[in-house]
Amino acid sequence: MSAKPEQMIHIRGMRSRDVPAVLAIEQVSYGFPWNERIFRDCLRVGYRGWVATDIEDEVIGYGLLSVAVGEAHVLNLCVAPDLRGQGVAAVLLEAMITQAMAERAETMLLEVRPSNRAARRLYKRRGFKRIATRPGYYPSPEGREDALILALDLEL
């Protein structure tokens, strides 16, 4: 019997030394990626960050979360392109939800592109509901793309 892919994933706090690996995934994943300064600023101001690593401790995904005044906001959640669909994002998302609940957040919010069907499926499976749309939120090759705003109720 072989281990499931999600059983071979280790989640730990993101460290400054992880930023180059995180940035490499970001750059191959998005047409308009965050830059190094944004990631370092997120860590500097105290946003919660995680990395998913494989059995060789290579960074294969990451997530960033802000929590304030009863609300958690998923800032970024991304997995290396060749490892998508193997449960990495779901494991990272659960770590983020657990942290938000530990900090007594009542709601978790995020934005997602309508064109990102895989992410939308992940969030729907986890119970996120669409609450609004931000017109023209994301840059895209065609100009701008809307963001769907999704929310998860964390209250028991």
N, C-alpha and C positions, 0 to 999 in steps of 0.2 A: 504494500500500500504506500503510495507516495503522498507527500505533504501537499496540501492545497497552496496555491501561490500566496494567498493572504497570510498563511501561517509562517511564511518565510520572510515576511516584512517586519522590520523593526522600526518603531516610531520613537523618536527622541526630540528633545528641544533643539531648535535651530540655533546654531552658533555663528559667530562672525566668520569663522573659517569655512563654514558651509556655503557662504555667499557665492564664490566662484562656480561651484557645482550647480547651485540653484539658478544662477544667472544663465548658465549654459543651457539648462532645460527651458528656461523662460524664452531665450532667444530663438530656439528651434521650434517653440510651440506657438508663438504669436507673431503676427505681422507688425504689431505695435507693442513690443515688449517693454516691461519695466526696465529701468537701468539699475546699475549697482547702487547708486546713491539712494534710490527709493528703498531697496531692501535693507541697506545699512541704517537708514533713518527709521524704518519700522522697528528694527531691533533696538536702536538707541532710545526711542521714546517708550519702549516697554510693551509693544504689541506682542502677543503670543505667537511664536513661530514653531513649526515642527518640520522635521524632515523624515521621510520614509527612506530607509536604507535596505539594501539587499544583504544577502549572507556575507558578502565581502565588504560591507560597510560603505558601499557606493551609494550616493544620493540618487534616488529614483523618483522622488516626488517631494512636494512641500506644500505647506499651508500657512497662511497668516490670518490672525484673528484679532480684532479689537473688541474689548468689553468695557462698557461704561454705562452707568445709570440704568441698570436692568436690561440692557440691550447688547447683544453680541452681533458683530458684523464680520462676515467672511470677506476678507480683503483679496485673497488670492488662494487658489487651490489648483495645483497642476501636477501632472505626472509625465514622465519621459514618454515621448510618442511610441516607442517600441514596447512599452509595458502597459499601455492603456488597455482597459477591458479585463484586467486581472485582479481587480479588487483593491488596488493601491489607494485610489481616491476615496473609496468607501471607508477604508481603515483610517485615513487621515481625517475625513469628515467626522467620524465617530470620536476621534481624539479631540477635535475642536468642539463638538457638542458637549462632551464630558467636561471640558474646561469651562465652557460657558455656563453650564449648570453648576459647577463647583463655585463659580463666582456669582451665583444667584441671578444670572440673566434670565429674564422671562421670555424673551423672544430672540431668535437668531434671524438675521437678514442677510441677503446677498443679492448681487446683480449677476445676470447671466445673459449671454447673447441668445436671441431666438434661434440663430443658426447652429448653436452648440447643442445638438440633440443628445449626445452622450451625457453631457453634464445635466441637462434637463431631466433625463431619465433617472440619473442617480439621485437628484434632489427630490423628484417625485416619489421614488421608492422610499426615501427616508421621511416623507411626510411634509415636505415644503409645499406651500400653496402660493400661487401667484396673487399678489396684492396690488400691483400697479405696473406701469411702464414708464421708463425714462426715455423720452424721445431723443434720438441722436446722441446717445451717451458714449458709445464706443467709436473710435476711428475705424474706418474700413477702407479697402481699396476703392470702393465706390463712393466714398464720402463719409457718411456716418451710419451707424447701426443702433437701433434702439436697445435698451436693456430691459429685461423683465426683472421686476423686483419680486423676490420670493421670500416668504417668511415661514419659520417653524416655531410653533408655540412650545416653549420649554417648561411651562408650569405643569405640575403634576395634578 
